[in-house]
Amino acid sequence: MQNISSEAFVLGLSAIAAAIAMLAASGIGIAQGLCAGKAVESIARQPEASGQILQTMIVGQAVSETTGILAFVIAIILVFLNPLVKML
């Protein structure tokens, strides 16, 4: 077995960590779709409450979207800027 440099090892683990972060972001997208579907069902059942349902849905999706954006930013930092390599 060949020796792997410490820089290559850190870069490989960073790529795996970035993939896990983007996996979390894809889960957020699925959850937002389910939330929108449930909101449409709720509005179909009670059209008079559509304002409150829509407002609550948008606030909830905005909060979850910030988590997805943060996961994306962390993945980009790990792949391109990678502060861990400079520590070696």
Residue pairs with C-beta under 8 A, 6 or more apart in sequence:
6 88
7 85
7 88
10 82
10 84
10 85
10 88
11 82
11 85
14 78
14 79
14 82
14 84
15 78
15 79
17 75
17 78
18 74
18 75
18 76
18 78
18 79
19 75
21 71
21 72
21 74
21 75
21 78
22 71
22 72
22 75
24 67
24 68
24 71
25 68
25 71
25 72
25 75
28 64
28 65
28 67
28 68
28 71
29 68
31 64
32 61
32 64
32 65
35 57
35 60
35 61
35 64
36 57
36 61
39 53
39 54
39 57
42 49
42 53
43 49
43 50
43 53
43 54
46 53
77 83
78 84
